[in-house]
Amino acid sequence: MRTIRVLIADDEATIRRLISEVLEAEPGLMVAGVAPNCALTLAKIPQVNPDIVLLDLEMDGPRKLQTLTGIRETHPSLPVIMLGSTRENQVDLTLEALALGAQDYISKPENTREFAAAKETVRKDLVPKIRMFFPQASERDEMPPAPAEKARSRGPGEFQKTMAPGNRLGTRRRVDILAIGVSTGGPNALARLLPEFPEDFPAAIVIVQHMPPHFTKLLAQRLDGKTAIKVVEASPGDVLGPGMAWLAPGNYHMVVKREGKSGVIQTHQGPPVNSCRPAADVLFMSVAEAYGAHSLAAALTGMGQDGLRGCEAIYEAGGQVLVQDERTSVVWGMPGFVSRAGLADKILPLDQLGAEIRKRVNQDRAEPASAWAKN
């Protein structure tokens, strides 16, 4: 197994020491170098040849994100994980870093005086994120074998043969809701996908992006400024309708409930699912229950398998499932699990997903949306 070389760029000596001790204790990881400022970071990259850079969000002070910009100019594909905070005043800067090409972020421990506890927090949050970028730590190698009956793609002609009557149908049903699940690489994926939808997009859109509180509200605002559709952070009681997207709030599960002929959003703080809250599985399962065959799921880039069970529920309810391909995903965990389970109607690069979604949502619009009949 190849050793993953890590460059730590942070202006705090305590943080450099803490992360170094965590990584050196992990098999397959090594600290290739440390740097306390922008100039040394950029100089050390060609010297130590890291596989990944851990970069302090605030290291550049008023020259915000200068180091990240410099890395992207010379090493456009080198993975970068930002080291920041969930404090509200850092959220916008973190989102800007992701927009500039950072792949992910973690929060540094606020209290380093409890050194052992701080190390454990960093180990739990950081090590899996480093490993996910490299084949020896890929989730694909950890996937359980897909069930035999779902281990291959299924064409429309096979639906009635493989699923119970009333679920998968050879004839597509109109789509009244698009449910998106996304994690690592998600802000940029959403920023590219959602502008593909026109103001009169005829279906409601609900989204789970794995993010903590504060992040989701600002992300919704950023996305809203880039799209013709309206994008908001969801609130309990919001009534779903066409031409609008609702982003699950950080630290809350979002579900869709049926009230008469309307879909209504509810949120709750039930236990994390797949170590996530919000979780795509929770949302997708509620969409399958409320919209049945009139639902379309999209599993985009992300770490882990959140969304797999939800896509299975939508598939078995007669809905449709699309998956982002491996080449354009930052991490092919979430979409990879769905693909390997044989649940994907189509696997597409990110730049083709928008057109495919529009095509599927626009077909059969003449069919009445009477309470989302499931048969």
N, C-alpha and C positions, 0 to 999 in steps of 0.2 A: 504494500500500500504506500503510495507516494505521500511524503510529508507535505503538509500545507504550510507555506511560508507566509507569515503575517507581519505587516509593518504597522506599528502603533504610533499614531500622530496625535499628540495631546500636549497642551502646555502645562498640565498639572503633573508633577513628578509622582504624587501619590497614585493617581489614576494609571500612569504608565506602569508603575510597579505592580499595582493590583492586577491589572489585565495580564501583565507578563507572567505573574505567578499562576494565574488561572490557566493560561494557554500552555505553559511549559509542563503543567501537570496532566495535560490531556494527550493521550496517544494520537500520533499522526499530525499534531500541530506543533509549530515552533515559531518563536519570535525571531524574525529575520532582522529586525531593527526597530529602533524607536527614534522619534523626532519631536522636538518641542515647538517647532514653528514651521511656517510655510516654506521658507527657503530650504531648510534641511530636509523637509519631507520630499519636495520635488527633486532635490539632489540625490536622496537616498534611493529613490525608486529604481533608477538604472543601476545603482551600485549593488543593492541587495536582491533585486529581482523578486519582489513579493508576488504571491498569488492573490492576495487581498489586502486592502488597506482599511484600517479602523481610524476614522478621522473625527476629531473633536469639532463639534458644530460651531463653537465660539472661539476657536483658536485664532482666527484672523481678525478678531475685534471689529473695528469699523470697516475693514476691508472684507466685508462678509463674503464667505464662501470662495475667497480667492484661491485657496489651495485646491478645492474641488474643481474649480474652473481650469486651473493649471493641469491637474491630473487628466481631465477629460480632453484637453488639447493634445497631450502627448501620448496618453494611454486610454483611448476611448472605451476599450472593453474591459479594463481592469476593475474587478468588483470593489465597491466602496460601501462600507457600512458606517453611517454617521453615529457619533456618540453624543447624545444630547440630553434632553429632559422633557418631561411631559408638562412642565410649567407653561401656562398659557402664553407667556411672552416669547417662548421658543417655538411654538407650534408652527407659526407661519414661516419661520426660517427653515424648519425641518421640511416642510412641504416644498419650499423653494429649492432646497438641496435635492429632493427627490425629482423635481422637475428638471434640474440641471444634470441629472444622470446618476445620482447615488442610488444604489440598489435597495438599501434598507436602512434601518436605524434602530438603536436601542437607547434606553434611558440609563444614564450613569447613576450609580448609587448616590443619594444625597448625603448620607452619613457614612463617611469612610473611617470614622473612629472605631466603629464596630467592624474591624477589618475582616474577620472570618465570615460574618454575615454578608458583608458587601461582596466578598469574593464568591460566595454561593449564589447570590443574586445575579452577578455577572456571568458566572458559569452557566446557570440555567437559561438566561436570556440570550447570551452571545454565542456560545459554542454551537448549538444547533443551527444558528443562522450562518455561521462560517461554513459548516460542513455541507449545507444544502447546495452550495455552489460547485461542489466537486464530485466527480463520479463515485468515489469510494464512500461518500456519505449520502449518495442520492437516495431519495425516497423510493425511486423505482426499484432499487435493489431490495427494499424492505417490503414491497407490496406482496400481500398474500396472493396465491393463484386465484384468478378470476373463476367464479363458478362456471362449470362447463357450458351451461345453457346460455351464458352471457359473455363468453370469451371471444366473440367475434362480432363484426359489424352486421347489422341486420338491415336488409333493404325493405322498402314498403310492402313488397309482396309476401314477406315473412311474418308480418305483424300478427295476422289472424292465426297463423300456425303456432306461434310461440307464446302468445299471451292469451289470457282468458277472454272470452267474448265480452265486449263492452269496455275493454281497456284500450290496448293498441289497435288502431284501425288503419286499414289500407288507405282510406280517404282522410286527408288532413282536415282538422277543424280550425276554425278561425282562432287567432291568437288575441286574447284580451289582456294578457299580462306578460311582461318580460321580467324574469328574476335573474339577477346577476350575482355571482359569488366570486370574490377576488381577494387576494392577500398581497404577498410580496410582489412588487412591481405594479400594484394595482392603480395607484394615483395616475401614473403615466398612461397605463392601458385605458383607464376610464377617460382621461383627457383626449385620447385619440379616438375612442369608440363613440362616446356620447355626441360629439359634434356631427356624427354621421346621420343623426336623426333629425328630421325637419320639425318645425313648430307644430304641424298638424299630425305628428306621429300618433297613430290611432289606438295605441295600447298604453296602459300604465306601466311604469318601470319601477321595480324595487331592487335595492342593491345592498348587499352586505360586503363591506370592505373592512378587513380586520384592522382596527385602529382604536386607540384609547380615547377617553373623553377629550373634548376640546378639538382634537384633530378632525373628527368627522364634520363638525359644524363649519370649520374653515375650509375643509376640502369641498364640501357642498357649495360654499360660496365661490370658491375658485372655479369649480366645474360650471356653475351657473353662468359665470362670466364668459365661458367659452362656447356655450351651446345655445341652439335655438329653443330647445325645450327648457322648462323650468326645473331646476335641481334644488332640493331643500333637504335639510336634516329632518328626518321623520319625527312627528309628535303623535302621542296617543290621540285617537279620534280622527286623524286625517282620513278623508274619504278619497279613495283612489279614482283616478280618471285619466283620460288620454293626454298625451303631450306633456307629461310631467314625470320626474324621477324623484324617488324618496330614498335617502341614504340612512341606513340604520345608525342610531346614535351610539357612540362608544360606551361600552360597559352595559349595554342593554340588548337583549334579544328583541328582534322585531318579527312580528307575525301578522298575517293577513286573516281577518275574520270576515265572514259573510253576514251582512245585515240587509235582508231583503234582496234587492238586486244590486247592491253596492258592496264593494270591498272596503273595509275599514282597517286602518293600522292600529295595532296594539303593541305595547312594549312591556317587557318584564325583566326582572333580574334573577331568573332561574339559574340553576347551576351551569357553569360553562360546558359547552358541548365541543368535543375535539379540542379541549383546552382553550376554546374561543368564546367570547361574548362581546359582540354579537357573533352568531354562528350561521353560516349559510344553510346548514342542514335544517335548523329550526325554521328559517324563513321558507325554504323550498318545500318542506313538508306541509306547512300551512298553505302555501300556494297550491300544492297538489290537492289538498282537501277543499279549498274554496273555489278553485278555477278548473280543476280536472283537466280534461282534454284541451281546454282553451289556454293552456299555459305553455310558455317557452322558457327554458332555463339555459343560461350561458355560464359555463365554468371557465374562468380566466386564470391567468398566471397566479401562482400562490404555493406556499409551502404547506405540506400536510395533506390530509384527505377530507377536510371539511367540504361538504357539498355532495359527497358520494351517495350517502343514504337519501338525501333530498332529491338528487337527480333520479335515483331509482324510484322514488315515490312518484315523481312527475312522469317518468317513463311509463310506469305501470298504470297511471291514471289516463294514459293516452296522450299526454303532452309530448313536446319535442325537446330535444337536448342538443345544444351545440357546444363545442369545445375548442379552446384556443390551442394551436399546435405547439409542439415542443420548441421549434426553432425560434419563434417570436416570444416565448414565455421567458421571463426572468428565472422562474423556477417551475418545472413541469410536475408539480406535486398534485395540487387540486385537479387540474384538467387531466393529468396523467392517470390518476386513479379512476376517474369517470370513463376515460377512453378505454383503459384496460378491462374495465368491467363490461364492455360491450354496450354501453348505454348511449353513446353518441350517435346522433343522426348524421352529423358531419363534423369533421375536424378541419379547422381552417386557420391560416395565419391571421393575426390581428387586423391587418389592413383589408381583409376580405370579410370579416365577421359582420361589419356594419351593413354591407349590401345584402348579405345572406339573411340577416335579421329583418331588414326592411322587406325583402321579398316574401318571407314567411308571414310577417305580420300583415302585409297588404293583401295577401291572397284570401279568398273566401270572405271578404268583408261584407258581402251581401247577406251572409247568414246571420239571423238575429241573435243577439247576445242574451237570450232569455235565461237569466239566472245560471249561466254557465253549465248547461246540461252536460252530464258526464257520459252520455252514451250517444 
